[in-house]
Amino acid sequence: MQINVGSTDRVIRGVVGLALIVAALTGAIGVWGWIGVVPLATAIFRFCPAYTLFGMNTCPVTKTERGK
């Protein structure tokens, strides 16, 4: 797995994921709130399978990666 989720993207995913899980735990939105596990997991692992399918990457390119 190559890292493809950048810092800003990671923070947004983490906040949204946690908000959905908390809303599900409090009963505010029901069972669908558990879908927040997906953005939270992608934030933790810094890898998004959908980004791979669409050829996207929100990580900045480092100097060592430019030479590849």
C-alpha positions as CSV (number, residue, x, y, z in Angstrom):
1,M,0.0,0.0,0.0
2,Q,1.4,3.3,-1.1
3,I,0.4,6.4,0.9
4,N,-2.0,8.5,-1.2
5,V,-3.9,10.6,1.4
6,G,-2.3,14.0,2.2
7,S,-2.3,15.9,5.5
8,T,-5.4,18.1,4.9
9,D,-7.3,15.2,3.4
10,R,-6.4,13.1,6.4
11,V,-7.6,15.6,8.9
12,I,-10.9,16.1,7.1
13,R,-11.5,12.3,6.8
14,G,-10.7,11.9,10.5
15,V,-13.1,14.6,11.7
16,V,-15.9,13.4,9.4
17,G,-15.4,9.8,10.4
18,L,-15.4,10.6,14.1
19,A,-18.4,12.8,13.8
20,L,-20.4,10.1,12.0
21,I,-19.5,7.5,14.6
22,V,-20.4,9.8,17.5
23,A,-23.7,10.6,15.8
24,A,-24.4,6.9,15.4
25,L,-23.5,6.2,19.1
26,T,-25.8,9.0,20.3
27,G,-28.6,7.8,18.1
28,A,-28.7,11.0,16.1
29,I,-28.5,9.4,12.7
30,G,-29.0,5.7,13.3
31,V,-27.0,2.8,12.0
32,W,-25.8,4.6,8.8
33,G,-23.4,6.6,11.0
34,W,-21.2,3.6,11.2
35,I,-20.1,4.3,7.7
36,G,-17.8,6.8,9.4
37,V,-15.4,3.8,10.1
38,V,-14.4,4.0,6.4
39,P,-13.1,7.6,6.3
40,L,-11.6,7.1,9.8
41,A,-9.7,4.0,8.6
42,T,-8.4,5.7,5.5
43,A,-7.2,8.6,7.6
44,I,-5.4,6.3,10.0
45,F,-3.7,4.2,7.3
46,R,-3.2,7.2,4.9
47,F,-4.4,5.0,2.0
48,C,-7.6,5.2,0.1
49,P,-8.4,2.4,-2.4
50,A,-10.8,4.6,-4.4
51,Y,-7.9,7.1,-5.0
52,T,-5.9,4.2,-6.4
53,L,-8.7,3.2,-8.8
54,F,-9.1,6.8,-10.1
55,G,-5.3,7.5,-10.1
56,M,-5.6,10.3,-7.5
57,N,-3.0,11.2,-4.8
58,T,-3.3,14.1,-2.4
59,C,0.2,13.6,-0.9
60,P,2.8,16.2,-1.8
61,V,5.7,14.8,-3.9
62,T,9.0,14.5,-2.0
63,K,12.4,15.1,-3.6
64,T,13.3,11.4,-3.5
65,E,10.0,10.5,-5.3
66,R,10.6,13.0,-8.2
67,G,13.6,11.0,-9.4
68,K,11.6,7.8,-9.9
